Structure formats: structure tokens, C-alpha cells
Amino acid sequence: MSARNHDVTVYSLRYGLPLAAFFVLFFITPLLLLVLVSLHDDTAVSVWGVAQYAKIFGEGLALRVLGDTLWLGVQVTVLCLGLGYALAWAYVRSSPTTQKVLMMIIVMPLLTSVVVRTFAWVVILGRQGIVNELLLGWAWIDKPLRLLYSREGLIWALANVQLPLMTLPLITTLQRLESNLEDASAALGANAWRTFRRITVPLSLPGIIAGSLLTFSATITAFITQSLVGGGQMLFMPMYIYQQASSLQNWPYAAAISLVFLVAVIGCVTLLSYLGRLSKGYATT
Amino acid sequence: MDISRRRIMQSALALGALQLFPQLTMAQARNLVFATFTGSWEEAHKAVLVPAALEHMKDANVILDPMISVDQISKVMASREHPPIDVMLHDPGPALTAIEQGLIEPYPVADSAYYQQLMPESQDPMGPSIFYQIVGLTYNPDTIQTPPDSWMDLWKPEYKGRVGITNMNSSLGTGFMVELAKLHGGSDSNIEPAFELLTKLKPNLAAVAANPGQLASLFQQGQIDISPGNFNAIQILKARGVPVEWVAPKEGAIAFKTSIHIVKNSPNRDLAFALIEASMSPQVQSQLMEAPYLVVPTNMQVKMSGEIAESLAKDQAEMKSRFRFQDWKVINPNRAAWIERFNKDIQV
């Protein structure tokens, strides 16, 4: 009898091969093509060179747009964190019936198309929109505020659109927290604020990191909301790339700025993940 | 009959696999894909041009795939050997790009019945022009009582925070800037005066639309009250009851000739020929000239009448004298640099 005892601690990658092949064909190859296209000097894609990268780092508009986009992502993520944490907190501490209703409200935006949601914000923030009508009706202002096509309006609209992405990971993390820990902290003499600061927040850090990653990535690539609510005066990376690729047919430049954008986003994600590793010291059970 | 699960699975997979080989299934009519412009042009062509063209085609369908000029070029360039579009419609700038890139098949002028009837300016062997897009001032008559009559009205202090423009990605935006420059000492190749004027316009700006379609919806939402605008674009809004009016400025409205082309390597050249013939014919052009489409004709046999004759020009000769034309051969090479400059200047 030749019983072969294979080592059960090592997993064979054979079954991952079809998916890996699919991945290589439809993801890695186009990415490599993008890199190759970006290394050309002219719009007809015939002369090799690094002029596109020289233009990006030399002339300045691309870097400014990139910085603006990343800063927008940070602002929206911070706002979302505040709102999302409060919402997740309320969810975890409600009765089961309220929880069902809250979950429906939180998930509902994800079930609606982004375009529809963004147009809803156009209706709310517009000159004849709900906010302005209310403020004018109460006579708090005497002429309509410019909320649409302004940075503040854009931040609020994006925060609303990306809120489910922040709230759901936070709910998962807060639910796994042992309530005994908070009781123990209170029993040892800490007030509510200290308990929150020293116990709850560090323990929910994995959820905060996960939510922030999702919200940040989704915000900086939110082409539709940035165009419809932001308008033409604020230029962000997605619209810049579209403009160069589609309107101007300048594929090498568009490819180059796409890659710079990709590297910048990977850098931000790595930074956030590093923060996540710091929280490992506070591991829950 | 013994229906087992195995049998059902085999039949379903076989039927599904047949979808991969369309020739095995029933004989299908040939499809001609016509990329028209979005908005009022799509509606006009669907209602008038497509039925007229189908009368001359046997066993064929015309499919409308609306997209703007630059997107049409992107799509065809991505797949030159098997283009997804058979007939393209272009603004003057992208038309030159498409010809340079070798995407266009020359039009068989000798076989055409209607080509010689077009205005001499509309005749081009690479692709005839079938209508003109006219750009003037669009305004909301409810909030602006005295109609504006000049481009410079946009700079008036009473319009602070009520003016809308588009960015220079579109022909509308570029044409507007070039026209401004030409009126203030610039030319088709030098629009420096326009950038200076743009800086002065910024306090009046309520919104910079990302594309001309968005401009129309800004009127609808009451965000802007006055803007440079396309004559045809507001027809749909007017039909829906939105208060918006078009007026030609006293310096002259800008006219873009819009040309229609057969795409190189298209498998349906004869169908494309039939469609373009229909678009040049006097019957279709006079029908499109009527309300609610109000498309400006280029066939000289069409007598201008109706609203076009009242608000634009009584005949082709008057059109030539009253409208302002731009040289896109000179404009095109500069567009990329101008768009970058516009991006920098327009930021708040």
C-alpha cells in the first residue's frame, strides 16, 4: 500500500491558475500596455521617450490637480469618519427593530445608481434647491447661496455618496467589541469620554482603517459626482485624464498621468495600511 | 419523452453556444451604425433621416449610436480594421483630426445625386456638410427682460453670478473663445485677448459646464441666466416649457459646418452611401428645417422658411454674410495648449 501523505500545511496553487490567467490577461497586460503607451513622446504614439513624465513633473498643472484630488479625498474621508462613526455607534446601541430600519437607510444609497444620487444633490444644492428655498423662506439669507459648483457642496455630496462605505466596516468592528471591556473601564473609574478615547477608538481602529481606505479610494475616483456637483471650474484627476484622452486624443500624456495617479493612490493606501499595522498591538480576542 | 436534467442542460448549452455563431441562426438584416450627436440631433435624425434612408435600403437597419465627435474618433481609432461605427458626424475640428488620422473613406461624389446641390462651402470630397450649428447667446427671458444683443453683454455687472460658459473641450467652448479673440484684435491662431477677457469674466461666472449638454440643464435648474449657446440645443428645452430664448449677437452668430463621413473599412459602404444621400436630399433637409428640429440646411434647393428664416437668415447668401466662420485648420494644432491654459486660468 503506497499511501502518499501530502503535507497539509502547504496549499497547492493549482486551482488558482484559471483565475490567475484571467487576471494576467485582463488586468496585468492592459496595465503594461498603459506603461508602454506612456513612454512615447508624441500623440501618434510612434516616438519613444520620457517627455510625458518630464512634462508632469516640470510644468506643474498635473501635480497641482493631483494634490487637489488627494486633498479632496482627505477632506471627504475625515467628514465621513465623523458622520459614519456616529451612525455606526447609534446602530450598535439600538434595539433590533431600530437596527433593521437603520440598516435599510444605510444600505439604500448603495442600491441606487450614483448618477441618480448625484442628481438628487443637484436638486438639493441648486439655486432653486431645497436648502436655498428653506433658508430664503426663513429669511436667514436674502439671495440664494452658491452651494452647487463650490468645494463645500462637493465635499458634502461626496460624503453622502460614500457614507455607506465608511459605516458598514465600522458597524462590523463596533459589533465585535466586547461590551464587558467598556463596563470594566467604567468600573475602574474612567468617565465616558476617557473610555471612548482610550478603549473604544483604539479597538475599532481596524474598522476605521478599512472604512477610510474604501472612502478615500472611492472619493478620488468619483468622476460623476466631481463633474456634476463640482462643475468645470474645479479640475480633478478623473476629469483631467478623460479630457486628455478623449477630447485631445493625447494618449501618452493621459497614460502617464493615470500611472502617476495610480502610484500616488497606492502610496496613500500603503500609508493607511501602515497605520493599521500600528493598531495590531490592541488586538481584540 | 424522457426529459432528464442532463438532457435539459445539454440543450441549454447548445442553444447558448449557437449565440457564438450568428450565421448559423436565422439570416439577419444588416445593421448600419450611425453615430449622430446627442440631444436634439439624435431626436431629429431618428424621426426624419432614418425613415427616409430606410426607404432606399433593402433588408437593413439603421442603428443610432449617439456620441460627441471626439468620442467617435476615440472609438474608431481603437478598432480601425473593424470599426464599430459606419457613419460619423463631426464638428469641423474633429473632422480634420479624423481625416488626418486616416479614418475616413472619400465620398463617391460622382455617384451622388445631391452633392452638387449643396452650397460650395459645404462640398468636400472627404465628407459633405449636411447642416450648420449656429452659436449665439442663450438667455432666460423671465429673469432678463431686455434681450442681450452683444457678446460683451456677458461682462455686464448686472449679470454677476449668473453667467455660464463651457470649458474648451467642445467646439462650442473653443469657437466662443476664438470669436472673442477675433473681435478684440486676435485671430484664429492667437486667442490671447480672449484669455484676458476670461479673467475679467470670472466674477460673473456662476458655473463652467463640463459639456454643452450640461449647459442646457443649468438653465433648467435656474443656475445660470445667460450663456453662449447652440441654436438647436435649446429647442428641446423650449418644447418642454423651460423659459429659454436664443438670440444672435450683433457681431454675428458663429457657424460650424457639421460634416458626415463614411468610415474607412466599414463593411456597409453602400448603406452608408444611401444614408448620406438621404441626409443631403432636399426632402429631408426641408423637413428637418421645420419646427421642432430647426436644423439649418446646406442644400441650395431648400428655400429657407419658418423660424430659421426669421431668426437666422432668409437664404443661403444672407447666411454667408451674417454668420462668422472660423478656420479650424489653424485652430486645431493649438487646441491642446489652449485647453491647458484654460484649465489653469479658470480655477478659482
HADDOCK unambig.tbl for C-alpha pairs under 7 A between the chains (distance, minus, plus):
assign (segid A and resid 126 and name CA) (segid B and resid 221 and name CA) 6.96 0.50 0.50
assign (segid A and resid 126 and name CA) (segid B and resid 223 and name CA) 6.81 0.50 0.50
assign (segid A and resid 127 and name CA) (segid B and resid 222 and name CA) 6.46 0.50 0.50
assign (segid A and resid 127 and name CA) (segid B and resid 223 and name CA) 5.74 0.50 0.50
assign (segid A and resid 128 and name CA) (segid B and resid 221 and name CA) 6.90 0.50 0.50
assign (segid A and resid 128 and name CA) (segid B and resid 222 and name CA) 6.59 0.50 0.50
assign (segid A and resid 149 and name CA) (segid B and resid 207 and name CA) 6.59 0.50 0.50
assign (segid A and resid 227 and name CA) (segid B and resid 210 and name CA) 6.69 0.50 0.50
assign (segid A and resid 231 and name CA) (segid B and resid 207 and name CA) 6.57 0.50 0.50
assign (segid A and resid 231 and name CA) (segid B and resid 208 and name CA) 5.90 0.50 0.50
assign (segid A and resid 231 and name CA) (segid B and resid 209 and name CA) 5.77 0.50 0.50
assign (segid A and resid 231 and name CA) (segid B and resid 210 and name CA) 6.15 0.50 0.50
assign (segid A and resid 232 and name CA) (segid B and resid 167 and name CA) 6.58 0.50 0.50
assign (segid A and resid 232 and name CA) (segid B and resid 208 and name CA) 4.53 0.50 0.50
assign (segid A and resid 232 and name CA) (segid B and resid 209 and name CA) 5.21 0.50 0.50
assign (segid A and resid 232 and name CA) (segid B and resid 210 and name CA) 4.93 0.50 0.50
assign (segid A and resid 233 and name CA) (segid B and resid 208 and name CA) 5.72 0.50 0.50
assign (segid A and resid 233 and name CA) (segid B and resid 346 and name CA) 5.81 0.50 0.50
assign (segid A and resid 233 and name CA) (segid B and resid 347 and name CA) 5.25 0.50 0.50
assign (segid A and resid 233 and name CA) (segid B and resid 348 and name CA) 6.79 0.50 0.50
assign (segid A and resid 234 and name CA) (segid B and resid 347 and name CA) 6.10 0.50 0.50
assign (segid A and resid 246 and name CA) (segid B and resid 70 and name CA) 6.17 0.50 0.50
assign (segid A and resid 246 and name CA) (segid B and resid 71 and name CA) 6.09 0.50 0.50
assign (segid A and resid 246 and name CA) (segid B and resid 74 and name CA) 6.43 0.50 0.50
assign (segid A and resid 247 and name CA) (segid B and resid 70 and name CA) 5.46 0.50 0.50
assign (segid A and resid 247 and name CA) (segid B and resid 169 and name CA) 5.87 0.50 0.50
assign (segid A and resid 248 and name CA) (segid B and resid 336 and name CA) 6.28 0.50 0.50
